[in-house]
Amino acid sequence: MTTRSAVPVPATHLDAARDADPATRSANAAMAATLPFGDTRDFEAARRGLIAPVPDGIVQARSGTAVWNLGEYAFIDGELAPATVNPSLWRMARLNLANGLFKVAERVYQLRGFDISNMTVLEGDSGLILIDPLMTAEVAQAALALYYAHRPSKPVVAVIYTHSHIDHYGGVRGVIDDADVKAGKVAVIAPAGFMEAIAGENVLAGLPMMRRAQFQFGSLLPRGPRGQVDAGLGKGVSRGTTGLIAPTQTIDQPIEEHVIDGLRIIFQLAPETEAPAEMHMFYPELRVLNMAENACPLLHNFIPLRGSVARDPRIWSKYISDAIELYASGTDVLIGQHHWPTWGRDAIVDYLQAQRDLYKHIHDQTLRYMNKGWRPAEIAEVIDLPPGLAERWSVRGYYGTVSHNVKAVYQRYLSWYDGNPCNLHPLPPAPAARKFVDYMGGASAVIERARADFAKGEFRWVAQVMKEVVYAEPDNKPARELCADALEQMGYQAESATWRNAFLYGAQELRHGVVQMPARTMMAADTLAGLSTDIFFDALAIRLDAAKAAAQVFMINWHFTDRAEKLVLTLSHSTLTHRVGASAAAAATVTTTRATLDSIMLQKMEVPEALSSGALRIEGDASRLEALFGMFDPPSSMMFDILTPGEGRF
Ligand SMILES: [Zn+2]
């Protein structure tokens, strides 16, 4: 497990933020005029069935630090958005404040507003089936405690993970423990490919993803009308302890029906949608359909700003369509693992049809323009939500945006390359920026003209051109400030919470620099233990310092006695590869356990210590293992530069 440390945000960061410019005020007012603010049904739905709110709005860790504090959002208290917040986003920011224990239907409860995601409780015949135990143990435990304060104290008999994202499994150790799982008292159920998806999405590129997630969620921004107001899917992510208990049972067939503690659950797999491994559930006796995270009341991401493999909106739409066909006629309540439910069959069908068309529309129209030869940024400029969808709150871009989703569709089919050979081998950003700025008459001349454009409200262009000056001259304070000012106005205008967070956090880093954090080991112990040795060796291979490995060629056999696994690791051409088996030509054979190797990876144990204790034995040339471990990069800080070129690059 790993603890996500809370970094205090200096209050001075808020003072540095500017007010909304006239252009921002008029853009936000113009948008407000086009949207149906008279339709307040979502506010009723978000409150419906409330039994009790999150006690004091706070969840504390044992140490006393708040891992979750809704009190930070007390400023969100009226219908009228401040000039520094997009009015549509303000509405979502208010809705996402609904919190507590809610009764959804007979035997179905939800805990909302304890984290970015929801925990759903199904009451079985003898115990509880918990769906998605939030992101950290502290909030999951507090959520379950609130449930127990108002409902009978039945034991947890099963945990179901709807998909492979950490806000849907990371808090599992707050609600069940390993011993009960091993003793068979608690089943842990997940969609096929769940563990592989976690490894694939979050392990190999986990570090830059965490860094980029800071921009997506605005976790290091102060809360406030000039700071973070929401994260689209919820208020933000909790700051407690994450963990993982591997599933004991996976759902492998496209549709599978099980009776769990007396309740019929029909699982519908929906792979390669919002997550690589995801599933919907229908509870026929309860007349409740759970769409996991595939039909939230917003436009989701085809690639989130944190980065991911491009998702497939065509398949996503198809699985929504299948769910309507299969389950809608027997559904009275639609729930998801974020946000509030929808009640009533007609409303549910209407809602799901809009979601179905939303994803397909962006996919199809992007391809339509791609087939005419349009480039990503051009397509993003011309496609918007069509009439009929645009006026619906439930499809607006609070999390994803049409703009960056269009680019994700392009990337999925045609890659990062727009086909123009002038873009095939350009100079890297900093040398190119130095040339641009030089050709444009120097930094001062560019800044002067950009200031005039700022006054005209051309913030997109000002940020774009100031990026060049900042990359040419990273210490140029006026350039950094003007860039920050432009990003900030873009943040104030953004309907998407993730865009707002990215723009405002970018401005904050330009003004105050990058918060320094200690280097960290590559992943949580739970995640590491859950990795197949195949992925484990790949995670090791991506840390190989190619220069240190130059001209070295050898093989090492590995025998992991706790998993009865034998693999051979080959170093050649500054590259590590591995395969199942053993080689007679290997320089050495290492006999150990994966648990020991995990400890070494987490820097809880050194190789000599493992050798002397007998936890690791080497036959053959022991110096090879030592040499190999000397070739890996040490754990690095994720706080690399983004807004500026960065030390030691170019
Ligand atoms: Zn989620």
Boltz pocket constraint, residues with backbone or C-beta under 6 A from the ligand:
constraints:
  - pocket:
      binder: B
      contacts: [[A, 117], [A, 165], [A, 167], [A, 168], [A, 233], [A, 293], [A, 337], [A, 338]]
      max_distance: 6.0
